Amino acid sequence: MHGIPTIVGSELYRGRHIFWSCVVCVMAFLLGTVIYFQMRNYYDYPTVTSVDVRYVGENDFPAVTFCDLNYFDGKFVRKYLDNYTTFHLTRLTEITGFYHRFFEELFDKVEQPVKNQSSDLLIQKLINRTLRLISRSPMTCSWGDHYWTPCLAATPRVTEMGVCFTVDVRKLAREKSLNETSDDDSLPAIGNALRGLTLYVDVSDVEIPNRIFKYQGFKAVLHEPDEEPLPLSSGFLVTGGTTVEVEISKTVKIGLPTPYKAFGSGSCVDTKSSSFENPLKRFGKYSKEICEAECFINFVVEVCGGCKHFLHAGNESICAMDHLADCYRDAEKKYYGGHLNGTKGRGVCKCPMPCTQSTYQASVTTSPFKETQFFADLKREHNMTGKYIIAYIHLFYSDPVVSEMRQVAVFSTEGLLGNIGGQIGLFMGFSLVSVAEMLELIFLLVTRGRNLDERVKKHKKSEAAVKAALQA
């Protein structure tokens, strides 16, 4: 190590030993200070964000879920439900703000229909029949240059907004690849604004009994194909009789798990890790929003006495409609209102963000259209009495790229060792080789020094013996 030989060497001028002792001490202090700050910065786990851009693939196109804003088709409700069940269904399916503002007070003054059947069985029958009818209903959708009638990618499902259907583009892409004869790249089917995904969706015009509002449209939600859509808290609205152009963009965020802070906002859970166990019991894939939805469902089950909402996931039995209409709205008020008027609010719901998130942004433009007089005359001439309310929806990537925001650690263990080694070399002038030499010196001092001490003792004993002999 530089400086030490000068301290113990010959004193070429007065104060040389003191000067170099001070230099070595100051350098050692500065080295310790620099290492301290580097270690402190390392354990703050700082990160930087790297933004990458890549072309979209067929797996980057979102699944699209469509839900009727009225929850159920009016003609199905009239066909399968009695007045008693319909009355309480209305209390559950009105928009929350409308219900709590004037619907609840108005319905307290309305005479309830007489109960003559089991309402929970009727509503389950309605859901099952609606699922079957949607799966059989004709629907036109296209992917790239290929058309299907009915749409092979449309799958009915039960969500928090009634019976919906989801269009999974991956199914269309697989069907397209089976029918494809050329070796063209699949990118134009995704990135070309003239292609993408096109759908025609029918909008029901039949009113549901006991409703105070009739919605002329539906909710559309963009989500990952294996994720549960949440139409009550996300998506955009589409009105019947409109042409809708939806420009899609996708952003992927990849954060670092604990002990790092995910994009500076807190810890995240690595759902891609092999050691990750999904804490959710009602849903197959974890996300923060789905976790919060499960917390609310669990709270509803608790408030309702062990039964569940007929649209909620779970193995509990379905609540009777009259009981559900009361306990669900009560649970909703307590859960989202907190300790309102001294009531007991929700418990603790811990839902950390997943480290990997894919989000879709939609820029929506619409233009209404209506039947012409020519079409009306044709229908009258051919005795066509049906009223056609449809929405034409075109979804596409205007810019066929995906932005990936990846969080990268500023320090690594290898980098930290390299920095510390460089600082030690800068301030003290020694390296790992010097450390090895010091270890060897210590080893020699321990082993050889002990032998030397024994020889010195023997030499002293022999000297003492010689002196004793001479004195004698």
Protein Blocks (a to p, Z undefined) as FASTA:
>chain_A
ZZjlmmmmccfbghklmmmmmmmmmmmmmmmmmmmmmmmmmmnopaddddddddddfklp
ccdddddfklpafklmmmmpcfklmmmmmmmmgcfklmmmmmmmmmmmpccdddfbdfkl
mmmmmmmmmmmmmmmpccdddehjaccdddfkbccdddfeojaddddfklmmmmmmmmpc
bfcdfklmmmpmklmpdddddddfbdcehiabdcebdddddddfkbccdfklgccdddeh
iacddddddddddddddfbdeehiaccddfkbmkbccfbfkbmbdcfklmmmmmmmmmmm
mmnoopacfkbgcjbdcddfklmmmmmmmmmmmmmnopgehiacdddddddddfbdcddd
dddddddddddfklmmmmmmnopabdcdddddddddfblcddddddddfbdfklmmmmmm
mmmmmmnopafklmmmmmmmmmmmmmmmmmmmmmmmmmmmmmmmmmmmmmZZ
